[in-house]
């Protein structure tokens, strides 16, 4: 579960500033003062009043969207930290599962040894029954086989209890781990999706800013037009 790389959205506040802080006065051909939204080094024609109005509105819009992207980026970064913490917690949660493996291996070894014992007892019992032996020695052998049968039954019960204990504990731990892992994978996928969308928005805004610099910031405008716009004209 990996995070994708992301772009930084907060790039354009200074570049998109309103004329008040970025203007450079100069004389217009008609004798009036001219200003610029940026360096004013562009060689294009003066902005008309409507072009200036559109440039100012677009600059304000870009600043607003830049702030919004920064807020979204901060939220994503915070969530990324939370996801990373959950990933670490999930790695630690594997310890109990891994600790059960030696216990399970040991139980399996005991079960194999138990099967060998049962097979041996069964073979000896069948041989005794087929022999048709009688008398004192036959009674002793029969009692020994019966005693061993009880021991085998007790061992079988103990092994079954241990198997059920490990199986139940393992089932609960593994189920809990798998549920958390699935939920975390979903969070990572959703984070990556929103991060991709944010990167696309940031890239589109950067492209728009570059065009704004060429079409607005690098062209001059009449100061009278700016004052008229601020007056609502």
C-alpha positions in Angstrom: 0.0 0.0 0.0 1.9 3.0 -1.2 1.1 6.7 -1.5 1.5 8.4 -4.8 3.6 11.6 -5.1 1.8 14.9 -4.9 2.3 18.5 -6.1 2.3 21.5 -3.9 -0.6 23.9 -4.6 0.5 27.1 -2.8 2.5 28.7 -5.7 0.7 31.7 -7.0 -0.4 34.2 -4.3 2.4 36.6 -5.1 2.1 36.2 -8.8 -1.6 36.8 -8.8 -1.6 39.9 -6.5 -3.8 42.8 -7.3 -2.4 45.9 -8.9 -2.1 47.8 -5.6 1.0 45.9 -4.5 2.4 45.0 -7.9 1.8 48.1 -10.0 4.5 50.1 -11.7 3.4 53.6 -12.8 4.4 54.9 -16.2 3.2 57.4 -18.7 0.7 56.3 -21.3 0.7 57.6 -24.9 -2.3 59.8 -24.0 -0.4 61.3 -21.0 -2.2 59.3 -18.3 -0.6 57.0 -15.9 -0.3 53.3 -16.7 0.3 50.3 -14.4 0.8 46.6 -14.6 -0.4 43.6 -12.7 3.1 42.1 -12.9 6.5 43.3 -14.3 4.8 45.2 -17.1 7.6 44.1 -19.5 5.3 42.7 -22.1 5.1 44.3 -25.4 1.4 43.7 -26.1 -1.2 46.5 -26.4 -2.6 48.1 -23.3 -5.4 46.2 -21.7 -8.8 47.5 -22.3 -11.0 48.2 -19.4 -12.9 44.9 -19.9 -9.7 43.0 -20.3 -8.4 44.5 -17.1 -11.7 43.6 -15.3 -11.4 40.0 -16.5 -7.7 39.9 -15.5 -8.5 41.2 -12.0 -11.4 38.8 -11.6 -9.3 35.9 -12.8 -6.4 36.8 -10.5 -8.8 36.9 -7.5 -10.3 33.6 -8.5 -6.8 32.0 -8.8 -5.9 33.2 -5.4 -9.0 31.8 -3.9 -8.5 28.5 -5.6 -4.9 28.4 -4.5 -6.0 28.8 -0.9 -8.6 26.1 -1.3 -6.0 23.7 -2.7 -3.6 24.5 0.1 -6.4 23.6 2.6 -7.1 20.4 0.8 -3.4 19.6 0.7 -3.0 20.1 4.4 -6.0 17.8 5.1 -4.5 15.1 2.8 -1.1 15.4 4.5 -2.7 15.0 7.9 -4.6 12.0 6.7 -1.4 10.6 5.2 0.2 10.7 8.6 -2.8 8.9 10.2 -2.6 6.2 7.5 1.1 5.8 8.0 0.5 5.3 11.8 -2.2 2.7 11.0 0.3 0.9 8.7 2.8 0.8 11.5 0.2 -0.5 13.9 -0.8 -3.2 11.5 2.7 -4.3 11.1 3.0 -4.7 14.9 -0.3 -6.6 14.9 1.3 -9.4 12.9 3.4 -10.3 16.0 0.7 -12.4 17.7 0.0 -14.2 14.4 3.6 -15.0 13.8 3.9 -16.1 17.5 1.3 -18.7 16.9 3.2 -20.5 14.2 5.8 -22.2 16.5 2.9 -23.3 18.7 1.0 -24.7 15.7 4.2 -26.4 14.4 4.7 -28.0 17.8 1.1 -29.2 18.0 1.3 -30.7 14.5 4.5 -32.6 15.5 2.7 -34.0 18.6 -0.3 -35.0 16.4 2.0 -36.9 14.1 3.6 -38.7 17.0 0.2 -39.5 18.4 -0.9 -41.0 15.2 2.1 -43.3 15.2 1.3 -44.4 18.7 -2.4 -45.1 17.8 -1.4 -47.1 14.7 1.0 -49.2 16.8 -1.6 -49.8 19.6 -4.2 -50.7 17.0 -1.8 -53.2 15.3 -0.9 -54.8 18.7 -4.6 -55.0 19.8 -5.6 -56.7 16.5 -2.7 -59.1 16.8 -3.7 -60.0 20.4 -7.4 -60.5 19.4 -6.4 -62.7 16.5 -4.0 -64.8 18.6 -6.8 -66.4 20.8 -4.5 -66.3 23.8 -5.9 -67.3 27.2 -4.6 -67.6 30.7 -2.8 -65.3 33.2 -0.4 -63.8 30.7 -3.2 -63.2 28.2 -5.1 -61.3 30.9 -2.1 -59.2 31.8 -1.6 -58.3 28.1 -5.3 -57.4 27.7 -5.2 -55.2 30.8 -2.1 -53.5 29.6 -3.7 -52.8 26.2 -6.8 -51.4 27.9 -4.7 -49.2 30.2 -2.8 -47.9 27.2 -6.2 -47.3 25.4 -7.3 -45.0 28.2 -4.0 -43.1 28.1 -4.4 -42.7 24.3 -7.9 -41.3 24.8 -6.7 -38.9 27.4 -3.9 -37.7 25.1 -6.4 -37.4 22.2 -8.6 -35.2 24.4 -5.6 -33.0 25.4 -4.5 -32.6 21.8 -8.1 -31.8 20.7 -8.3 -29.1 23.4 -5.0 -27.6 22.4 -6.0 -27.7 18.7 -9.3 -25.9 19.4 -7.6 -23.3 21.5 -5.0 -22.5 18.8 -7.6 -22.6 16.1 -10.0 -20.3 17.9 -7.3 -17.8 18.9 -5.8 -17.8 15.4 -9.1 -17.4 13.8 -10.0 -14.3 15.8 -6.6 -12.7 15.5 -6.3 -13.4 11.8 -9.9 -12.2 11.1 -9.2 -9.0 13.0 -6.0 -8.4 11.2 -7.5 -9.1 7.7 -10.4 -6.7 8.5 -8.0 -3.9 9.4 -5.8 -4.6 6.4 -8.7 -4.5 4.0 -10.0 -1.2 5.6 -6.5 0.3 5.4 -6.1 -0.7 1.7 -9.4 1.1 1.0 -8.2 4.2 2.8 -5.0 4.2 0.8 -6.8 3.8 -2.5 -9.2 6.6 -1.6 -6.3 8.9 -0.5 -4.5 8.2 -3.8 -7.6 9.0 -5.8 -8.2 12.3 -4.0 -4.5 13.1 -4.2 -4.5 12.5 -8.0 -7.5 14.8 -8.4 -5.8 17.5 -6.3 -2.6 17.2 -8.4 -4.6 17.6 -11.6 -6.4 20.7 -10.2 -3.0 22.2 -9.1 -1.5 21.5 -12.5 -4.5 23.0 -14.3 -4.2 26.1 -12.0 -0.5 26.4 -12.8 -1.2 26.3 -16.5 -3.9 29.0 -16.1 -1.5 31.1 -14.0 1.2 30.9 -16.8 -1.4 32.1 -19.4 -2.6 34.8 -17.0 1.0 36.1 -16.6 1.3 36.4 -20.4 -2.1 37.8 -21.1 -2.5 40.0 -18.0 0.5 40.5 -15.8 2.9 41.3 -18.6 0.7 43.9 -20.2 0.1 47.4 -19.0 -3.3 49.1 -18.4 -4.5 52.6 -17.7 -4.8 53.7 -14.1 -8.1 55.5 -14.9 -9.6 52.1 -16.0 -8.5 50.5 -12.7 -10.1 53.3 -10.7 -13.3 53.1 -12.8 -13.5 49.3 -12.1 -13.1 49.8 -8.4 -15.8 52.4 -8.6 -18.1 49.8 -10.1 -18.0 51.1 -13.6 
